[in-house]
Amino acid sequence: MVTKKTGGPVEVTVNIYLRSISKIDDVNMEYSTQFTFREEWKDPRLAYGRFADENTQVPKFVVLATDVGDDRQQIWGADSFFQ
């Protein structure tokens, strides 16, 4: 993904933790796995700017709208898939 602010890519860190492998079927060449998949990135477009009043506290969380018609409300997410 290219950020609008810098034009450069967003670095995405990926972590896969293989929890188990089971139901191994060598005849049909099938098996089952259980794993945890994590992605992490920092998008500077979501950072808080400085508040004019230094006494203003930064909220613990923010609810973001998902209005498709407003591009300012669109947040990029990694498009991961497994094949």
N, C-alpha and C positions, 0 to 999 in steps of 0.2 A: 504494500500500500504506500502511496506517495502522499506525504503530508502537504497540505496547501500552504502552510506557513514557510517551510524550508525547501520544499520540492524534493526532499530526500526520502529514503525509505524509513519505515518504522521497524526497528529490530525487535523480533519476537523470540523470546526464550521458550523452548519446549522441554517438558519433562515427562517421561513415561516411566511409570513404576509398574513392573509386571508382578501382579499379586499371585496368580496361579495359572497353571496349565493342567487341564483335565480332559477327560473323555477322548483320549487319543485313540483314533480309529485308523490303523495303518492300511486297512483294505480300501476304505473310501478316501484316504488321505485327508481326514478332517480332525480337528481338535477344538477345544474350547479354551478360551483364556479370559482372565479377569484382570483388568489393569486400570490404573489411574492416569489420566492424561491432563496435563496442566499447560496453560499458555499464559505468558505474562509479557506485557509491554507497557511502555509509558508514552502517552500521547500528550505532548505539550499543549495541545489545543484544549484539553480538559483541566488544565491547571488554573488555580485561583490567581487572579491578579491581586495587587496590593489594594487594600481598602483605604479610602481617603482618611477614615477615622481609625487610628491605631488601636482604639479600645474595642472595635468591632471584632467579635469572635467568629472564626471560621466554623460553619456548621459541621457536625459530625458526618452527615451524609446529605446527598442531594438527589432528588427524584428528577429524572430527565424525561421529557416528553418524547413520544415516539410518533409524532405527526409526520406522515410520509410527505405531505405537501410542503413542509418547511425544511429545507436543506440544513439550516443552522441546527436543527434538532437531531440530525442523523449522526450516529456514533458508529465509527468503523469497528468491526470485530473480525478477527482472523477467520478465514473460511477454510476450516480443516475438514478433511475427509479421509476415510480409510477404505482400501480396496482389497 
